[in-house]
Amino acid sequence: MTETSGAPDAFPGAPTGPRTGPRLRVLAAMSGGVDSAVAAARAVEAGHEVTGVHLALSANPQSFRTGARGCCTVEDSRDARRAADVIGIPFYVWDLAERFRAEVVDDFIDEYRAGRTPNPCLRCNEKIKFAALLDRALALGFDAVCTGHYATVRLTQDGRRELHRSSDQAKDQSYVLGVLDDRQLAHALFPLGDTGATKDEIRAEAERRGLAVARKPDSHDICFIADGDTQGFLARHLGSAEGDILDEDGTKVGTHQGAHGFTVGQRRGLRIGHPAADGKPRYVLDISPVDNTVTVGPAEALDIAALTAIRPRWCGGTAPEGSGRYTAQLRAHGAETPVTAEVVDGELRVAFDAPVRGVAPGQAVVLYDDTRVVGSGTIAHTRAAR
């Protein structure tokens, strides 16, 4: 197996010669986990010409978390290489650290600086796996990028591609793929999405294939925060500055060391000196980076009736015309809720049938038509239900 420090115009594993029949030239993004390893193996089994690639996302890999909990650590690179050996495919390491820093890490810090709560995994899919990686793959002659996401691509009768939820609802990852546009979707393969296999069955399949990652734990944390301490990471990059914690009426009820350390809906870690008048817990209702204040209040004050999302992206199609009925998902593992949505002046306006709670600006709203992903947007504003 071979490593490369970058993604040059040509490399030994790039496809050569004409492609014939349904056999695709596939670049399999191998994170070092069980899902991407099985996805690569299934792509080979389907008859495709597969090359594995691991993305080096840190200029100093030791600064990323060690142990089997991430998706871009030194250990993960080794696990991906061993899996490629077992599968019998060429394997390379591509250095995308600079792009990852600019598009994901710096964006994460900037969003918190502005008082918003970003989703770095969604941004990585949009900017790294299906932009930087896909662009280089196509330039090298590959037809598609294969990943271990649990989602399904369907081809319609008129030749369009649609993104749908995985048949395993418990592992569905279509929410974090809701940023993919028509071009990106046309070159995406998700071999795990439409087989109906559960995660336990995927692990059992990995064992049958002799893949050592079969029992490797899933990653749930932010890969570029080495110790898992998000507040500490933000404090190191944004500094500490004492500010006030205010009640809804503007009464000071405590202090903090930086508004960036909070997110809307947060209950724990507020360190408020005295209880509310009604004795009930307080939650973060609003974050103001301008004056470095955090406003807290009762749980019912988190209920919202509508939101506005910016930078909408339409998954496998164009923007819907007029007002329509959909369901919306607001978190990676959140439930769907019925909504009415429309595009107004380039913004996505979403009204909920019933109030929803704890929606933070910076997060993504993803719209669905049954199982089909319609599109997504970044939440900019919310309207309270009361």
C-alpha positions in Angstrom: 0.0 0.0 0.0 1.1 3.5 -0.8 0.8 6.9 0.9 0.7 10.3 -0.8 1.0 13.5 1.0 -1.4 15.2 -1.3 -3.8 14.6 -4.2 -1.7 15.3 -7.3 -2.9 15.4 -10.9 -2.1 11.7 -11.2 -1.1 8.9 -8.9 -0.4 5.2 -9.3 -3.9 4.1 -8.2 -5.7 6.3 -10.6 -7.8 4.5 -13.2 -6.4 4.2 -16.7 -7.9 3.2 -20.0 -11.6 3.3 -21.1 -14.4 2.3 -18.8 -16.9 -0.3 -20.2 -20.3 -1.5 -19.0 -21.7 -0.8 -15.5 -18.3 -1.2 -13.9 -17.5 2.2 -12.2 -14.2 3.6 -11.1 -14.8 4.3 -7.4 -12.8 6.1 -4.8 -13.7 4.8 -1.4 -13.3 7.2 1.4 -12.1 5.0 4.3 -12.2 6.7 7.7 -10.8 3.7 9.6 -14.2 2.6 10.9 -16.3 -0.4 10.2 -18.9 1.3 8.0 -16.6 2.7 5.4 -14.6 -0.6 5.3 -17.7 -2.7 4.6 -18.9 -0.1 2.1 -15.6 -0.4 0.2 -15.8 -4.2 0.3 -19.3 -4.1 -1.0 -18.3 -1.8 -3.9 -15.6 -4.3 -4.9 -18.2 -7.1 -4.6 -20.5 -5.2 -6.9 -17.8 -5.4 -9.6 -16.5 -1.8 -9.4 -12.8 -0.8 -9.7 -12.2 0.5 -6.2 -9.3 2.5 -4.7 -9.3 3.3 -1.0 -8.2 6.7 0.3 -7.9 8.0 3.9 -8.1 11.8 4.4 -5.4 13.2 6.6 -7.2 16.2 8.2 -4.6 17.5 10.6 -1.2 19.0 9.9 -0.2 17.5 13.2 -2.1 14.2 13.6 -1.0 13.9 17.2 -3.1 17.0 18.1 -6.2 14.9 17.2 -7.7 12.5 19.6 -6.0 9.2 20.1 -7.8 6.0 20.8 -10.6 4.4 18.7 -13.1 7.2 19.0 -12.4 9.5 16.1 -12.5 9.5 12.3 -9.1 11.1 11.4 -6.6 10.0 14.0 -3.3 8.2 13.4 -4.9 5.0 14.6 -7.7 5.4 12.1 -5.3 5.8 9.2 -3.7 2.5 10.2 -7.0 0.8 10.6 -8.1 2.0 7.1 -4.8 0.7 5.6 -5.3 -2.7 7.2 -8.9 -2.9 5.9 -7.8 -2.0 2.4 -5.1 -4.8 2.5 -7.8 -7.4 3.5 -10.2 -6.2 0.8 -7.4 -6.2 -1.7 -7.6 -2.7 -3.1 -5.0 0.1 -3.6 -4.8 2.5 -0.7 -3.6 6.1 -0.4 -3.6 8.9 2.2 -4.5 12.3 0.9 -3.5 15.4 2.9 -6.5 17.7 3.1 -5.5 19.3 6.4 -5.3 22.9 5.1 -8.7 22.7 3.4 -10.2 21.0 6.5 -8.8 23.7 8.8 -10.3 26.5 6.6 -13.6 25.0 5.8 -14.5 23.1 8.9 -12.4 24.0 12.0 -12.2 27.8 11.3 -15.9 27.8 10.4 -16.7 26.1 13.6 -14.8 28.7 15.6 -16.3 31.6 13.6 -19.9 30.3 14.1 -19.5 30.1 17.9 -17.9 33.6 17.9 -21.1 34.8 16.3 -23.3 33.2 18.9 -24.4 30.3 16.6 -24.1 26.5 17.1 -22.7 24.8 14.0 -22.7 21.2 12.9 -19.1 20.4 11.8 -19.9 16.9 10.5 -22.4 18.4 8.1 -19.9 21.0 7.0 -17.3 18.3 6.4 -19.6 16.4 4.2 -20.4 19.5 2.2 -16.9 21.0 1.9 -14.5 18.1 2.2 -16.0 14.6 1.3 -18.3 15.8 -1.5 -16.4 18.9 -2.7 -12.7 18.7 -2.2 -12.5 14.9 -2.4 -15.1 14.5 -5.1 -13.5 17.2 -7.3 -10.1 15.6 -7.1 -11.6 12.2 -7.7 -13.4 13.3 -10.9 -10.2 15.1 -12.1 -8.3 11.8 -11.7 -10.8 9.8 -13.7 -13.0 8.3 -11.0 -16.7 8.1 -11.6 -17.9 8.2 -8.0 -17.0 8.6 -4.3 -18.1 5.8 -2.0 -18.7 6.3 1.7 -20.1 4.4 4.6 -23.1 6.7 5.2 -26.5 5.1 5.9 -28.6 6.7 3.1 -30.0 5.7 -0.3 -29.7 7.2 -3.7 -32.6 6.4 -6.1 -32.8 7.0 -9.8 -36.2 8.3 -11.0 -37.9 7.4 -14.3 -36.8 10.8 -15.8 -33.2 10.2 -14.9 -32.9 12.3 -11.8 -31.3 11.2 -8.6 -32.9 11.5 -5.2 -31.5 11.0 -1.7 -33.7 9.0 0.6 -33.4 7.9 4.2 -31.6 4.6 4.9 -33.8 1.5 5.3 -32.3 1.2 8.8 -34.0 4.2 10.5 -31.9 3.8 13.6 -28.7 4.5 11.7 -30.1 6.9 9.0 -27.6 9.7 8.2 -29.5 11.5 5.5 -29.7 14.6 7.8 -25.9 15.2 7.5 -26.1 14.6 3.7 -28.9 17.1 3.1 -26.3 19.6 1.9 -25.5 17.6 -1.3 -26.5 19.2 -4.5 -27.5 17.4 -7.8 -24.0 17.2 -9.1 -22.6 15.7 -5.9 -25.4 13.3 -5.6 -24.8 12.0 -9.1 -21.3 10.8 -8.1 -22.1 9.4 -4.6 -22.4 5.8 -3.7 -23.8 4.6 -0.3 -23.5 0.8 -0.3 -24.9 0.5 3.2 -28.1 2.5 2.8 -30.5 0.3 1.0 -29.7 -3.2 2.2 -31.8 -3.2 5.4 -28.8 -4.3 7.5 -28.6 -3.1 11.1 -25.3 -1.9 12.6 -24.9 -5.3 14.4 -25.3 -7.0 11.0 -22.7 -4.7 9.4 -20.3 -5.6 12.2 -21.0 -9.3 11.7 -20.4 -8.9 8.0 -17.1 -7.2 8.7 -16.1 -10.1 10.9 -16.9 -12.6 8.1 -14.8 -10.5 5.8 -11.9 -10.6 8.2 -11.9 -6.9 8.9 -10.3 -6.1 12.2 -12.4 -3.0 12.6 -15.5 -5.1 13.1 -15.8 -4.3 16.8 -14.3 -0.8 16.7 -16.5 1.7 18.6 -18.4 4.3 16.6 -17.3 7.9 16.7 -19.7 10.3 18.4 -17.4 13.3 19.2 -15.9 16.1 17.2 -12.7 14.7 15.7 -10.6 17.9 15.9 -11.2 18.5 19.6 -8.5 16.2 21.0 -9.8 15.9 24.6 -13.5 16.1 23.9 -13.7 19.4 25.8 -15.6 21.7 23.4 -15.8 24.6 25.9 -12.0 24.4 26.6 -11.3 24.3 22.8 -13.4 27.4 22.2 -11.8 29.2 25.2 -8.3 28.6 23.8 -9.3 30.0 20.4 -11.7 32.7 21.4 -10.3 33.7 24.8 -12.2 34.2 28.1 -14.2 37.4 28.9 -16.5 37.7 31.8 -20.0 38.5 31.0 -23.5 38.5 32.5 -26.1 35.8 32.7 -29.5 37.6 32.6 -33.0 36.5 33.3 -35.8 37.2 30.8 -36.5 40.5 32.5 -32.9 41.6 32.3 -32.0 40.8 35.9 -28.5 39.6 36.4 -28.5 36.1 37.9 -24.9 35.1 37.3 -21.7 35.5 35.3 -19.8 33.5 32.8 -16.3 33.4 31.2 -17.4 33.7 27.5 -20.8 33.6 25.7 -19.2 31.2 23.2 -19.3 28.5 25.9 -23.1 28.2 25.7 -25.7 27.0 23.2 -29.5 27.6 23.1 -31.4 25.0 25.1 -28.4 24.3 27.4 -29.4 23.5 31.0 -26.2 22.1 32.7 -23.2 24.1 33.6 -24.9 27.5 33.9 -23.6 28.0 37.5 -26.3 30.4 38.4 -26.1 31.5 42.0 -29.8 31.4 43.0 -32.8 29.5 41.8 -35.7 30.9 39.7 -38.7 32.3 41.6 -40.8 29.3 40.6 -38.0 26.9 41.6 -37.8 25.4 38.1 -34.6 24.9 36.1 -33.4 27.6 33.7 -32.3 27.1 30.2 -30.2 29.2 27.8 -32.7 31.2 25.6 -30.4 33.5 23.8 -26.7 34.3 23.3 -25.5 37.8 22.4 -21.8 37.9 21.4 -22.0 41.7 20.9 -22.4 42.5 24.6 -21.2 39.0 25.8 -24.5 38.2 27.6 -26.4 35.0 28.0 -30.1 35.1 28.6 -31.8 32.2 30.5 -35.4 31.3 31.3 -38.0 28.5 31.7 -38.2 25.6 29.4 -41.4 26.7 27.7 -39.6 29.9 26.5 -37.6 27.6 24.2 -40.7 26.7 22.2 -40.6 28.1 18.6 -43.3 28.4 16.0 -41.2 29.2 12.9 -37.7 29.7 11.6 -35.8 31.2 8.8 -32.9 29.4 7.2 -30.3 30.9 4.9 -28.1 29.3 2.2 -30.7 26.7 1.2 -29.4 23.7 -0.8 -31.6 21.4 -2.8 -30.8 17.8 -2.8 -31.0 16.3 -6.3 -33.3 19.0 -7.7 -34.3 22.6 -7.8 -36.0 24.8 -5.2 -39.7 23.9 -4.7 -42.2 26.4 -6.0 -44.7 28.0 -3.7 -45.7 26.8 -0.2 -45.5 23.0 0.5 -46.1 20.4 3.2 -43.1 18.5 4.5 -41.5 17.1 7.6 -38.5 18.7 9.1 -35.5 17.3 11.1 -33.5 19.7 13.2 -30.8 17.4 14.7 -28.7 14.5 13.4 -30.7 12.0 15.5 -33.9 14.1 16.0 -37.4 13.2 15.2 -39.4 14.6 12.2 -42.0 17.2 12.7 -44.7 18.4 10.2 -44.1 21.8 8.7 -45.2 24.2 5.9 -42.2 25.6 4.1 -41.5 27.9 1.2 -38.6 29.9 -0.3 -39.0 33.7 0.0 -36.3 36.1 -1.4 -33.7 33.2 -1.4 -34.4 32.2 2.3 -36.2 29.1 3.5 -39.2 29.9 5.7 -40.5 27.1 7.9 -43.6 27.1 10.0 -44.2 24.2 12.5 -47.6 22.6 13.0 -46.9 22.4 16.7 -44.1 24.3 18.6 -40.7 22.7 18.8 -38.2 23.3 21.5 -34.5 24.3 21.8 -33.6 25.2 18.2 -30.3 27.0 17.9 -29.2 29.4 15.1 -26.4 27.8 13.2 -27.9 24.3 13.2 -29.4 22.8 10.0 -33.0 22.2 9.1 -33.5 19.4 6.6 -36.8 19.0 4.8 -38.3 15.6 3.8 -41.1 14.5 1.5 -41.8 11.1 3.0 -38.3 9.4 2.9 -36.9 11.8 0.2 -34.5 14.6 1.2 -35.8 17.8 -0.3 -33.1 20.1 0.9 -31.6 21.9 3.8 -30.7 25.3 5.2 -28.7 26.9 8.0 -31.0 28.3 10.7 -30.6 32.1 11.0 -33.6 33.2 13.0 -36.4 31.7 15.0 -39.8 33.0 16.1 -41.0 32.2 19.6 -44.3 30.3 20.1 -45.5 32.6 22.8 
